[in-house]
Amino acid sequence: MKKIKSLKVFCIICSLTILLLCPAVTVSAQAADTPPQAAPSGEETIQPHAPIIKWVFKEENGIIYRRLYNYYTGEWIGDWIPCD
């Protein structure tokens, strides 16, 4: 019983000694000094995941027509349709 009690006291003293000799260190982050790199000319940095398709309208002889245009690929979709 005496050995267990003395072992507990020894462990407590060792733990306290370690905690006092090795205090907690606070680490803080700093802003990076390097400027953001510009994309080389001719390369696009943002690429959409889905095609951007919108209606394009034109008026010809007083009639309004519409046609789908894919802005992502730069291609027309379908034919000109008169609007009602």
N, C-alpha and C positions, 0 to 999 in steps of 0.2 A: 504494500500500500504506500509505503514511504517512497519507494522507487518510482511509482506512477506519478505521485504528487511532485517529486523533484523533476521528473521528465517533462511534466506540463509546464512547470515554472521555467525550465531551461528553454523549451520551445517558445514560450511567450517572450522571454528576454531576447532570444535570437530574432524573432519576428519584429519586435520593436526596434532593435538595433538596425536591422536591414531597412526598415521603413524610415528611420531617422537619417541614415547615411545616404540613402538613395531617394531624394525627394522627387515628387512628380514634376515632369518637365512639360511646359506648355509650348506647343509648336504652332506657329502661325504661317499662313500662306502669303506670298507676295505676288504682285502682278508681274507677268512676264515682260521683259524688256524688249523682246523681239517684236517688230511690227508684223502685222498679218501679211502673208505673201500674196502678191497679185497674180491672177491667173495669166498664163502666157496668152499673147494675142491669138485670136482665132479659135480658142477653146472656150467652151461654155461651161461655167461652173455649176449652174442650176439646171437640172433636167427634170421636167415633169414626168410623173409616172403614168399619167393617163393623157390621152389625146385631148386637145382643146378644140372642140367642134362648135361652131356658131353659125347662125344664119347671116348671109350677106344679101342686102337688098339693092335693087337697081330699078330705075324707072325708064321705060322705053315706050314712046308713043302714047304716053298717058297711062300706061299699064304698069303696075308694080310687080316685079318678079323677085323671087327669093331662091337662094341656092346654098347648100351647106358647104362650109370651107373648114378644112382641118389646118389649124394654125401651127400645130406641132410639126406636121410633115410638109406643109405648104402646098397641099393638093386639094382640088375641088372634089366634092362628093356628089354624084348625081348630076341632073340637068337643071336648067332654070325652070322654075314652076311659077305660073301666074298666081298671085295672091287674090283670094276672093274677097 
